[in-house]
């Protein structure tokens, strides 16, 4: 989950990725000496859409792990099943990690060192090559994230917004992130870099919406479905579920999370 934050320091810009535009409708700039928190390495960056309101707030436990809100009860999921309905109500164990991951080749990756499980990577390469054939060149901005990485990512956004509830609309709590499965990634295009917000409304986003299912991928957080998913629209955030399940999700009219929860 990701939106854009631009960090300027020592005369150069450092870009990091996560979900949306700033509250004023533009990007956010942090200048040297600003009191904003430091972005953990690999943190996807984003901000809330103007006019949106947040859900009820929650607190963090003594270990610093964010506690769930009243609508986010923690229920454990089995580790190793790529079709588990990880989301607001269901979490992966903190020690859950893919048994095997592979690095996304450089020609398909905007950020170096991104990893996916082998079957998700194979399908992704097919997807990206098909898109390029149609004239749309896209890259992986962020892929697998461990539980510990997500702790830093989410805590950054809590510090930034001053509210866990607002942070939770654009960033998953540790254990609740699809990225922990090793099947999920965020896409970008060269003209946007890590500004994932700029992916909204692009021809590439439309291509992904209409074609990702053919390669076993689904858009996890569709437009207009925040009341169901708990997250703002993220057309760049896709999850591998396999071709058969992706087709069934498309035909069902449900969000991926709803469909997987009913399996």
Rosetta blueprint (number, residue, H / E / L):
1 X L
2 X L
3 X L
4 X L
5 X E
6 X E
7 X E
8 X E
9 X E
10 X L
11 X L
12 X E
13 X E
14 X E
15 X E
16 X E
17 X L
18 X L
19 X L
20 X L
21 X L
22 X L
23 X L
24 X L
25 X L
26 X L
27 X L
28 X L
29 X E
30 X E
31 X L
32 X L
33 X L
34 X L
35 X L
36 X L
37 X L
38 X L
39 X L
40 X L
41 X L
42 X L
43 X L
44 X L
45 X L
46 X L
47 X L
48 X L
49 X L
50 X L
51 X L
52 X L
53 X L
54 X L
55 X L
56 X L
57 X L
58 X L
59 X L
60 X E
61 X L
62 X L
63 X L
64 X L
65 X L
66 X E
67 X L
68 X L
69 X L
70 X L
71 X L
72 X L
73 X L
74 X L
75 X E
76 X E
77 X E
78 X L
79 X L
80 X L
81 X L
82 X L
83 X L
84 X L
85 X L
86 X L
87 X L
88 X L
89 X L
90 X E
91 X E
92 X E
93 X L
94 X L
95 X L
96 X L
97 X L
98 X L
99 X L
100 X L
101 X L
102 X E
103 X E
104 X L
105 X L
106 X H
107 X H
108 X H
109 X E
110 X L
111 X L
112 X L
113 X L
114 X L
115 X E
116 X E
117 X L
118 X H
119 X H
120 X H
121 X H
122 X H
123 X H
124 X H
125 X H
126 X H
127 X H
128 X H
129 X H
130 X H
131 X H
132 X H
133 X H
134 X L
135 X L
136 X L
137 X L
138 X L
139 X E
140 X E
141 X E
142 X E
143 X L
144 X L
145 X L
146 X L
147 X H
148 X H
149 X H
150 X H
151 X H
152 X H
153 X H
154 X H
155 X H
156 X H
157 X H
158 X H
159 X H
160 X H
161 X H
162 X L
163 X L
164 X H
165 X H
166 X H
167 X H
168 X L
169 X L
170 X L
171 X L
172 X L
173 X L
174 X L
175 X L
176 X L
177 X L
178 X H
179 X H
180 X H
181 X H
182 X L
183 X L
184 X E
185 X E
186 X E
187 X E
188 X E
189 X L
190 X L
191 X L
192 X L
193 X L
194 X L
195 X L
196 X H
197 X H
198 X H
199 X H
200 X L
201 X L
202 X L
203 X H
204 X H
205 X H
206 X H
207 X H
208 X H
209 X H
210 X H
211 X H
212 X H
213 X H
214 X H
215 X H
216 X L
217 X E
218 X E
219 X E
220 X E
221 X E
222 X L
223 X L
224 X L
225 X L
226 X H
227 X H
228 X H
229 X H
230 X L
231 X L
232 X L
233 X L
234 X E
235 X E
236 X E
237 X E
238 X E
239 X E
240 X E
241 X L
242 X L
243 X H
244 X H
245 X H
246 X H
247 X H
248 X H
249 X H
250 X H
251 X H
252 X H
253 X L
254 X L
255 X L
256 X H
257 X H
258 X H
259 X H
260 X H
261 X H
262 X L
263 X L
